[in-house]
Amino acid sequence: MTPLESLPHVDVRTGGLTLLSSLRVLDLTTSIAGPYATQLLADLGATVLKVEKPGVGDDTRAWGPPFLHGVSLWYLSVNRNKHGLTLDVTAPEGREVFDALLEHCDVLVLNMVPGTQRKLGLDYASLRDRHPRLIHASLTGFGLTGMRSESPCYDLIAEGYAGIMDLTGEPDSAPQKVGTPAADLLAGQDLALAVLAAYVARARTGQGTHIDISMQSSMTRFVAPRLLPYLGAGELARRSGGRDSVIAIYQVFDTADDPLSLGLGNDRIWQRFWKAVGDPDMGLRPEYATNQDRREHRAEIVARIAALLATQPREHWLALFAQHRIPAGPINRLDQVAQDPDLLQKELLYRVDAAEGPIPQVGLGIGFDGSQHIHRKSPPSLGEDTDCVLRDWLGYAQPRIDTLRRQGVI
């Protein structure tokens, strides 16, 4: 059995969320950050129209292997619940179609640098007079202003600028990227949040909003708990494998077989830990009474806990710690995450039928009224909904659609 076959099957006929059913989004983004933002909006019920270049499409369509049914799994990870249309917005006929579509939409999302937006007439200044209610949302590497605004950027570059790579890894290792495209996902989440705020404001004022999201800024805010101690006290954190948290005991420990994570985050948990392992007096020693005390004696405490945990296998300790409500957990590989019974029961991990065959998905993980079901439509194949969008949204007759296709506009 493949990992895909072991996932719970979700029937799209069950429907998804409708909280944003009145919101229409025109999505010109590519790669991960922008499509992730619009997938979040689509998961919440918005109608998202994904516009791609004819014959080429989103960059992520080529990101592989691995592919499933000939489709990039990176693409499948951030494009569900969207309608797909191919359109060359640089051609006069294509721009006419784009402008007509924009009349039907509340939000325009782009990930073009400001110079490209201006060149194509897609910047806020060029659109606001004709579309005063439009929420114009840009997601770029460095924002629409500043010395790097025209520079290209990927997740890797933003992570380097924001300092997270210098904080990630063991002390003697090279700087390490976070193991998922963190800057992409954080910036995408910021954009979705900003669109919702602008949508609420528009209901009150009737006016659109110009949104400027920067991957560098989103990622820098992500490191705020490590950056502020430097700004306020000159304490420069360096990578240490997660062993220098402000919490004294907050790290990974080896056991007799597999590693586990352990967080003794307050005095009560500290005392419960030592009671659980059969040494309650250790938890009451005055020299370890507070977190500050324990930070001063961290090396000796860590050595004592390490020696103790090495005497039994991980499952022994996790069962004991669960019984005593001590925060601890395994260090799962992705194949173990895929088999997590809790995630499978909640259908956060699931499979669904698509045009090419069954595909895996990772859900939204946010419950509304007791349900976490969000799947309405599988990620579209390139141009999948072009004809029906032009026909149903714009009223184009089939001969006009055929002409646009012969011209290479769609």
Summary of the structure (lengths in Angstrom):
residues: 410
radius of gyration: 25.2
end to end distance: 40.2
largest distance: 84.5
contacts: 1269
relative contact order: 0.16
helix: 41%
strand: 15%
